[in-house]
Amino acid sequence: MSKKVVIIGSGFSSLSASCYLAQSGFEVSIYEKNETIGGRARQLKKDGFTFDIGPSWYWMPDVFEKFFNDFDKSPSDFYALDKLNPAYKVFFENKESITIEDTLEKIYTAFEKEEKGSSLKLQKFINDAKNNYDIAINELVYRPGVSPIELVTKETIKKIGQFFSTISKEVRKEFKNDKLIKILEFPVLFLGAKPSNTPAFYSFMNYADFGLGTWHPKGGMYQVILGMKKLAESLGVQFFTSSPVEKIDVDNGVANGIVVNGTKINADIILSGADYHHSETLLDQKYRQYSEKYWERKTFAPSSLLFYVGFDKKLKNIHHHNLFFDTDFDLHAKDIYDDPKWPEEPLFYANFTSVTDSGSAPEGKENGFFLIPLAPGIEDTPALRETYFSKIITRFEDLTEQTVQNNIIFKESFCVKDFVKEYNSYKGNAYGMANTLLQTAFLRPKLKSKKVQHLFFTGQLTVPGPGVPPSLISGKLVAGLIESQLNISRKPKLQTV
């Protein structure tokens, strides 16, 4: 008789784990509190416009390939993938900008144009970043964070100094041009921490950016969720939406089920892909591993103020992805991490998938997704949201040299309160727990509960960390721990998709 696993939440990590566990012969069910699956990676459709509500960058395509290859599939079996050119455009003050294109050669040329001699420095930097990427992907991130010994290899010993330096220090040693520094510091923001607090080893994110490129699944990031769901269902996974979990049931220190809408669902294994802090509140106090003081001491990735905007015309001077770094980068970071408050003049990001994916907006119109990184846990009111939309849309008009405010058909927002309400997110964080030196690998919250048998966790607050590719990996790691606990060898079984 197969063992029954219930999974709380249906984000990337939960979907990943569900596929591996079903492949190994477990009876797997996913319970999602919202009406649709995907966790933070849901979708908004309105008046012919389509928006990804959450993740919008498709980086590290090799991780997606590895995931689907584990089931004798590939991403192309589920969605069409295009490499973007340009990858993105960065706007600076005085209406200056740099466009990052789709090959290293073009990027070297763009750097050299800004700072003489920088192309050779960038080549050296990226070669080292690639080496770090190979070590991270092949030796580190697929390890479950059980012991510090996991980090000790012949290759990582050679890199020990990079764990005690920072991205900011290493970049500024070689580059003097402020615009180039901002571009090189940008990728580690996906890890949820300031470049000055992020180990230099994480330069592998720069290789993910420049070396592997930026991609787009036709139809948006939600197509990846739908593809994973289709794969999971082919393996026998069952989905239950509008099913908020009210309690994790524990008997004599052993998890044996969940309570959903007042009904007990029995299970042999409980796996939570929901927010880790929230997941522990579903347990009686004595079974929680981490205190409120523990969570308060941790560095969390930012929250975000998001806007989904429909425009009644095509916009000028924009690309699919656009970064607006025309204000003080360091000051905004301080307002997130050091002295949490609403930033006076925030950096922001905007994407317009309709530039490259015509199906995401009606003909002759444009969809706009705007994001301002914010400190988690700060005040969130309709008035503040409107104030900040006015700030960024005015700057957007100036920097792209066009008027757009009178062309807005509709605008919807999503902020701190919504992250709490929709995802039970700790303080409304958007990306989980930051990957700082003291919050890396075995120093992160554990995949396996230390106090409750048969209870496991996955997702952005645990190993390996924030982001979509790490979430896919987190699902695989926790599935492996569950299998090893029950002495089950992963044996692929036939599936039809």
Summary of the structure (lengths in Angstrom):
residues: 497
radius of gyration: 22.1
end to end distance: 25.1
largest distance: 67.7
contacts: 1746
relative contact order: 0.19
helix: 42%
strand: 20%
